[in-house]
Amino acid sequence: MSPALQHALSKPLSKSDGFLLRAGAALVPAADRDDWRRNWHAELWHMHDRRTRARAIPSLSAGLLRDALWLRAESWRRAYSGTAVLCMVSLAGLCVVAALLGLAAAGRDHFRLVIGSRIPRFLVESLLVVIVSFATSSSRYVDQRTTGKTLCWIRRQLFLAAKSVLLLVLAFLLSADLCLPLFTRMPMTADALQVFTFEFCAIAGLMWAFRDQDQRCKHCLCALSTPAQVGRPSHNLLEWTGTRQACRFGHGVFSTPEMLSTWRPHSHWVEDLELEVSS
């Protein structure tokens, strides 16, 4: 620690500066809080000794709080980026936004009337869409024999089910928002358009959900890292060629062959223990 910083930390701050420093420190993650507090303590005392303090303190206060907020946002980004929690919160937020758009466009009474009258049909259509999507999904080509314990398997299925439900609700709300202006003038056309729009959005959403499920760690459900090319495409018949994605927490590696063959007919999840044995 430099002598100037030690000298600054040995002096008490004014009440306003102390309150500002404590407010900012409460926003900073605990791991970075001590270093952040020492640096900004010295900065406040440096500005306190300058004659231009009256003009500089507003920008200094804004910079202190922006720095604290950035550190907190960055810690959340590192902690939740690619996680199942972020996926669920994002889908739920999109559903809320779609509902608010419908309320703003049609009014509460008309929106409730249209949504309420189509809920039974929505349940039937959702069941048919789920059956078709599962029957045509490429997830059946993923090897599920090495995907961990039963509890991990249950967590994966619950996550897929919750994600699928939110996507179906989002598709229903978006189709209703699109057709709400037409219900009063052309009810039959609006009804047919909503059915088509819902089915298209629901199938596309479920296809994405299955693909997203395959691209996640089978243990922690976090999104896998950027794929890396392994092998040479010109040697497809002689050696394994494809892409590999690793879990950032070291739970395993997801291998996808470039060309499906009889000896590798599907993608393969390799546990961390299997990697240690093979190495």
LINDAKA-V478970 format. One line per field, one symbol per residue. phi: phi as a letter, one per 20 degrees, with the letter a starting at -180 (. if undefined). A space follows every 10 residues. Layout:
phi->???
This chain:
phi->.fffffffff efefffffff ffffffefgg fdffffffff ffffffffee fegfeeffff ffffffffff fffffffffd fmefffffff ffffffffff ffffednfff fffffffdfg ffffffffff fffffdfeff eefdecdnff ffffffffff ffffffffff ffffffffdg feffdcffff ffffffffff ffffffffff ffffedffde mefffgfdfc ndgfdgedbf crcccdffem frcdddffcf bfebebfced ffffffffe
